[in-house]
Amino acid sequence: MSSDLEVTRSHPVPDPGIPEHVERWADVDPEASRRAERQVAACFGAVPVLALGFVAVYFFMPRTWAVQFAGLHASAQHTWLGLLGGVAVLLVGVGAVQWARLIMGDHEISEERHPAGSNTADREEVLGDVDEGIAQSDLPRRKLIGNTLKIALPALALPALVPLLDMGPWPGPGTRAATIETTIWSVGVHLVTDVTYKRIKATDMVVGELVNAEPENIQDLNNDPAAKASAIAKAAIIIVRMEPSTIKIPQSRKDWQVDGILCYSKICTHVGCPISLWEQQTHHLLCPCHQSTFDLGNSGVVVFGPAARSLPQLPITTDSEGYLVARSGFTVPVGPSYFERDSNHDYQDGDN
């Protein structure tokens, strides 16, 4: 009596068992089986065609074409890209469902629940079930389905990869040199204050002074706000004057300064924050974002913080009237570091 009670407690609902197995039509009729196989293969086989159509529409359909439907006006290219890509994904799903419904093994299996932790025997049993599932998929015999699926799945990558080409030019050395590694600084460009665009005369700067400045030719971009903002983000500078006897000027940069006046990029080499927190006594420039600290008295080397590159220095001189001008553009890329850039020419403490 007690054993019956324990069974009732552990299994309050009677075990209904597995119902009688009913054979599918495709299992008993060879022609129905072959027809199902052709249906699945047709779904998978159409995917590469649709994927190639996606690529053809992307590259060759004019973007000015439009479609009118039920009062809606839409880009013809976008419409066809959506249809071709969507139907390709749909056919993979339809083919997989039909494969499972009509071809894969259809025998019911039941088992008692087991503890969450599996022992070696259980794991081996699961692997055996996996092997059995592979066998029941009938792939070894259904070569047509396997071959078309091998083509269909990789083909789905085409609609996903092709739009990546529209994200911009490939960031090769030439592209970087012409874009993010280039500023509007060049020989003879005057250094001007960043608000009033006033030229800066060397004799007007006093020891310990810091001036936020920009290239004078930034004003040529006043009619293009986006281009101007991009140029300022790379070309912004700071100018400092220090007592020449208190700073280290390497031989290779003797002519980059004017009587203790030096010019550096205003953009931190860590993540690109603008910096101008100036400590006159130590000649240190502190970034407010992550506390990277640069020694402007020693060619902008990093003395503290996460920045890994020296602050780029702009070579300067004076014109015939004594106003500060650039001797050239920056010799290394300005701004935050990125993995592609060549840092072999960054200044290191002790370099000449």
C-alpha positions as CSV (number, residue, x, y, z in Angstrom):
1,M,0.0,0.0,0.0
2,S,2.8,2.4,0.9
3,S,4.6,1.7,-2.3
4,D,1.5,2.6,-4.3
5,L,1.2,5.8,-2.4
6,E,4.8,6.7,-3.2
7,V,4.3,6.1,-6.9
8,T,1.2,8.3,-6.8
9,R,3.2,11.1,-5.1
10,S,6.0,10.9,-7.6
11,H,3.7,10.4,-10.6
12,P,0.4,12.1,-9.8
13,V,-0.7,11.8,-13.5
14,P,-0.8,8.4,-15.1
15,D,1.8,7.8,-17.8
16,P,-0.2,8.0,-21.0
17,G,2.6,6.3,-22.9
18,I,3.5,6.9,-26.5
19,P,0.6,6.9,-28.9
20,E,0.5,4.5,-31.8
21,H,2.9,5.6,-34.6
22,V,1.2,6.6,-37.8
23,E,3.4,6.4,-40.9
24,R,3.7,9.5,-43.0
25,W,2.7,9.4,-46.6
26,A,6.3,10.2,-47.6
27,D,7.5,7.2,-45.6
28,V,5.3,4.7,-47.4
29,D,5.2,6.1,-50.9
30,P,8.6,6.4,-52.7
31,E,7.3,8.9,-55.2
32,A,6.0,11.1,-52.4
33,S,9.4,10.9,-50.7
34,R,11.2,11.9,-53.9
35,R,8.7,14.8,-54.4
36,A,9.4,16.1,-50.9
37,E,13.1,15.9,-51.5
38,R,12.7,17.9,-54.7
39,Q,10.6,20.5,-52.9
40,V,13.3,21.0,-50.2
41,A,16.1,21.1,-52.7
42,A,14.2,23.6,-54.8
43,C,13.9,25.9,-51.8
44,F,17.6,25.6,-51.0
45,G,18.6,25.9,-54.7
46,A,16.6,29.1,-55.2
47,V,18.6,30.9,-52.4
48,P,21.8,31.4,-54.4
49,V,19.8,32.8,-57.3
50,L,18.0,35.3,-55.1
51,A,21.3,36.2,-53.4
52,L,23.0,37.0,-56.8
53,G,19.9,39.0,-57.7
54,F,20.3,41.0,-54.5
55,V,23.9,41.8,-55.5
56,A,22.9,42.7,-59.0
57,V,20.2,45.1,-57.8
58,Y,22.6,46.6,-55.3
59,F,25.2,47.4,-57.9
60,F,23.3,48.0,-61.1
61,M,19.8,49.3,-60.4
62,P,19.7,53.1,-60.6
63,R,19.0,54.6,-57.2
64,T,16.7,57.1,-58.9
65,W,14.1,54.5,-59.8
66,A,11.0,54.3,-57.7
67,V,7.9,52.2,-57.3
68,Q,4.3,53.3,-56.8
69,F,2.1,50.9,-54.9
70,A,-1.2,51.5,-53.1
71,G,-0.4,55.2,-52.8
72,L,3.1,54.5,-51.5
73,H,6.2,55.9,-53.1
74,A,9.4,53.9,-52.4
75,S,12.8,53.4,-53.8
76,A,12.8,50.6,-56.3
77,Q,16.3,49.5,-55.2
78,H,15.3,49.3,-51.6
79,T,12.1,47.4,-52.4
80,W,13.8,44.8,-54.5
81,L,16.7,44.4,-52.0
82,G,14.1,43.7,-49.3
83,L,12.1,41.3,-51.4
84,L,15.1,39.3,-52.7
85,G,16.9,39.1,-49.3
86,G,13.7,38.4,-47.4
87,V,12.5,35.6,-49.7
88,A,16.0,34.0,-49.7
89,V,15.9,33.8,-45.9
90,L,12.3,32.6,-46.0
91,L,13.1,29.8,-48.4
92,V,15.8,28.5,-46.2
93,G,13.3,28.3,-43.3
94,V,10.6,26.7,-45.5
95,G,13.0,24.2,-46.8
96,A,14.2,23.3,-43.3
97,V,10.6,22.9,-42.0
98,Q,9.6,20.7,-44.9
99,W,12.8,18.6,-44.4
100,A,11.9,18.1,-40.8
101,R,8.2,17.3,-41.5
102,L,8.5,15.0,-44.5
103,I,12.0,13.5,-44.6
104,M,13.7,13.4,-41.2
105,G,13.1,10.5,-38.8
106,D,9.5,10.5,-37.5
107,H,9.7,8.0,-34.6
108,E,8.6,9.2,-31.2
109,I,11.0,8.8,-28.3
110,S,10.4,9.3,-24.6
111,E,12.7,9.1,-21.6
112,E,12.7,9.8,-17.9
113,R,14.0,13.2,-16.7
114,H,17.5,13.0,-15.3
115,P,19.5,15.2,-13.0
116,A,21.0,18.4,-14.4
117,G,24.5,17.1,-13.9
118,S,25.4,14.6,-16.5
119,N,27.8,11.7,-16.0
120,T,30.1,10.2,-18.6
121,A,27.5,7.5,-19.5
122,D,24.9,10.2,-20.1
123,R,27.2,12.3,-22.2
124,E,28.1,9.3,-24.3
125,E,24.4,8.6,-24.7
126,V,23.7,12.1,-25.8
127,L,26.4,11.9,-28.4
128,G,24.9,8.6,-29.6
129,D,21.6,10.4,-29.9
130,V,23.3,13.1,-32.0
131,D,24.7,10.5,-34.3
132,E,21.3,8.9,-34.5
133,G,19.8,12.3,-35.3
134,I,22.3,12.8,-38.1
135,A,21.4,9.4,-39.4
136,Q,17.7,10.1,-39.2
137,S,18.2,13.4,-41.1
138,D,18.8,11.0,-44.1
139,L,21.6,13.3,-45.4
140,P,24.0,10.5,-46.2
141,R,21.4,9.2,-48.7
142,R,19.8,12.6,-49.7
143,K,22.8,14.0,-51.5
144,L,20.7,16.6,-53.4
145,I,19.4,18.2,-50.2
146,G,22.9,18.3,-48.6
147,N,24.5,19.8,-51.7
148,T,21.9,22.5,-52.2
149,L,22.0,23.4,-48.5
150,K,25.8,23.7,-48.7
151,I,25.3,26.3,-51.4
152,A,22.3,28.1,-49.9
153,L,23.7,28.9,-46.4
154,P,26.9,30.5,-47.6
155,A,25.0,32.4,-50.3
156,L,22.9,34.1,-47.6
157,A,26.1,35.9,-46.5
158,L,26.2,37.9,-49.8
159,P,23.1,40.1,-49.0
160,A,24.6,40.7,-45.5
161,L,28.1,41.5,-46.7
162,V,27.4,43.6,-49.8
163,P,25.9,46.6,-47.9
164,L,29.1,46.9,-45.9
165,L,30.7,48.3,-49.0
166,D,28.4,51.4,-48.6
167,M,29.9,52.2,-45.2
168,G,32.7,54.2,-46.7
169,P,36.1,53.7,-48.5
170,W,38.4,50.9,-47.4
171,P,40.7,52.4,-44.7
172,G,44.0,51.6,-46.5
173,P,47.2,53.7,-46.0
174,G,46.4,55.9,-49.0
175,T,42.8,56.6,-47.8
176,R,44.0,57.3,-44.2
177,A,46.8,59.6,-45.4
178,A,44.3,61.7,-47.5
179,T,41.6,61.9,-44.8
180,I,42.0,61.3,-41.0
181,E,45.8,61.7,-41.0
182,T,45.7,65.0,-42.9
183,T,45.0,68.5,-41.6
184,I,44.7,71.9,-43.3
185,W,48.0,73.0,-41.9
186,S,50.7,73.7,-44.5
187,V,53.7,75.9,-45.0
188,G,53.0,79.6,-44.3
189,V,49.6,79.2,-42.7
190,H,49.2,81.8,-40.0
191,L,48.4,80.8,-36.4
192,V,45.3,82.7,-35.2
193,T,43.2,82.8,-32.0
194,D,40.3,80.4,-32.0
195,V,37.5,82.9,-31.5
196,T,38.6,86.2,-33.0
197,Y,40.9,84.8,-35.7
198,K,43.5,87.3,-34.8
199,R,47.0,86.7,-35.9
200,I,49.5,86.1,-33.1
201,K,52.8,88.0,-33.0
202,A,55.6,86.2,-31.3
203,T,56.7,89.3,-29.3
204,D,53.2,89.7,-27.8
205,M,53.3,86.3,-26.0
206,V,54.7,86.3,-22.4
207,V,56.4,83.4,-20.6
208,G,53.9,81.0,-19.1
209,E,51.1,82.0,-21.5
210,L,48.9,79.5,-23.3
211,V,46.8,80.4,-26.4
212,N,44.1,78.3,-28.0
213,A,44.5,78.7,-31.7
214,E,43.5,77.5,-35.2
215,P,44.9,77.8,-38.7
216,E,43.9,81.0,-40.4
217,N,42.6,79.2,-43.5
218,I,39.8,77.6,-41.4
219,Q,37.8,80.7,-42.4
220,D,37.8,79.5,-46.0
221,L,35.3,76.8,-44.9
222,N,32.7,79.2,-43.3
223,N,30.2,78.3,-46.0
224,D,30.5,74.6,-45.3
225,P,29.8,74.1,-41.5
226,A,30.3,70.3,-41.7
227,A,33.7,70.6,-43.4
228,K,34.7,73.4,-41.0
229,A,33.8,71.3,-37.9
230,S,35.8,68.3,-39.3
231,A,38.8,70.5,-40.0
232,I,38.8,72.1,-36.5
233,A,38.5,68.7,-34.9
234,K,41.9,67.8,-36.4
235,A,43.7,71.2,-36.7
236,A,43.0,72.8,-33.3
237,I,46.2,73.8,-31.5
238,I,47.6,75.3,-28.4
239,I,50.5,77.7,-28.3
240,V,52.7,78.0,-25.2
241,R,55.7,80.2,-24.3
242,M,58.3,78.9,-21.8
243,E,61.7,80.2,-20.8
244,P,64.1,78.5,-23.3
245,S,66.5,77.5,-20.6
246,T,63.9,75.5,-18.8
247,I,62.8,73.2,-21.6
248,K,64.4,70.4,-23.5
249,I,64.5,70.9,-27.3
250,P,65.9,68.0,-29.3
251,Q,68.3,68.7,-32.1
252,S,65.8,67.5,-34.6
253,R,63.3,70.1,-33.5
254,K,65.6,73.1,-32.9
255,D,63.9,75.1,-35.7
256,W,60.3,74.0,-34.6
257,Q,60.0,76.8,-32.0
258,V,60.5,80.5,-31.8
259,D,62.4,81.7,-28.7
260,G,60.6,79.2,-26.4
261,I,57.2,79.4,-28.2
262,L,56.0,75.9,-29.1
263,C,52.8,74.7,-30.7
264,Y,51.1,71.4,-30.1
265,S,47.9,69.7,-31.2
266,K,45.0,70.4,-28.9
267,I,43.6,66.9,-29.3
268,C,44.5,64.3,-26.8
269,T,46.1,61.2,-28.2
270,H,44.1,58.9,-26.0
271,V,40.5,59.2,-27.1
272,G,40.5,62.7,-28.7
273,C,39.4,65.1,-26.0
274,P,40.3,68.8,-26.4
275,I,42.9,69.7,-23.8
276,S,44.2,73.1,-22.4
277,L,44.7,72.6,-18.6
278,W,48.1,74.1,-18.4
279,E,50.5,74.0,-15.4
280,Q,53.0,76.8,-15.9
281,Q,55.6,75.6,-13.4
282,T,55.8,72.0,-14.5
283,H,55.2,72.6,-18.2
284,H,52.6,69.9,-18.0
285,L,49.3,69.8,-20.0
286,L,46.5,67.8,-18.4
287,C,43.6,66.1,-20.3
288,P,40.4,66.6,-18.3
289,C,38.8,63.4,-19.6
290,H,41.2,60.7,-18.3
291,Q,44.1,62.6,-16.8
292,S,46.6,61.9,-19.5
293,T,49.5,64.4,-18.9
294,F,52.0,65.6,-21.5
295,D,55.3,67.4,-20.9
296,L,55.3,70.3,-23.3
297,G,58.8,71.2,-22.1
298,N,60.0,67.9,-23.5
299,S,58.4,67.6,-26.9
300,G,55.0,66.6,-25.6
301,V,55.9,63.2,-24.2
302,V,53.4,61.4,-22.0
303,V,54.3,61.5,-18.3
304,F,51.0,60.1,-16.8
305,G,47.7,58.5,-17.8
306,P,46.5,56.2,-20.5
307,A,47.7,58.0,-23.5
308,A,50.3,56.0,-25.4
309,R,51.6,58.6,-27.9
310,S,53.3,62.0,-27.5
311,L,51.3,65.0,-28.3
312,P,52.0,66.0,-31.9
313,Q,54.0,69.2,-32.3
314,L,53.5,71.6,-35.1
315,P,56.7,73.2,-36.5
316,I,56.4,77.0,-36.5
317,T,58.4,80.1,-37.4
318,T,57.5,83.8,-38.0
319,D,56.8,85.7,-41.2
320,S,58.5,89.0,-42.2
321,E,56.2,90.9,-39.8
322,G,56.9,88.6,-36.8
323,Y,53.6,86.8,-36.9
324,L,53.6,83.0,-36.1
325,V,53.2,80.8,-39.1
326,A,53.5,77.0,-39.7
327,R,56.7,75.7,-41.2
328,S,54.7,72.6,-42.4
329,G,51.8,70.4,-41.4
330,F,52.0,68.0,-38.6
331,T,54.6,65.3,-39.2
332,V,52.5,62.6,-37.5
333,P,48.7,62.0,-37.4
334,V,46.9,64.0,-34.7
335,G,44.1,62.8,-32.5
336,P,43.4,59.5,-30.8
337,S,45.4,56.4,-31.5
338,Y,44.0,53.6,-33.7
339,F,45.4,50.3,-34.5
340,E,46.1,51.0,-38.2
341,R,48.3,54.0,-37.8
342,D,52.0,53.9,-38.1
343,S,53.5,55.1,-34.8
344,N,57.2,54.6,-35.7
345,H,57.7,58.4,-36.0
346,D,56.1,59.4,-32.7
347,Y,58.5,61.2,-30.5
348,Q,59.9,59.3,-27.5
349,D,61.8,60.8,-24.6
350,G,65.5,60.9,-25.5
351,D,65.0,61.0,-29.3
352,N,66.9,63.5,-31.3
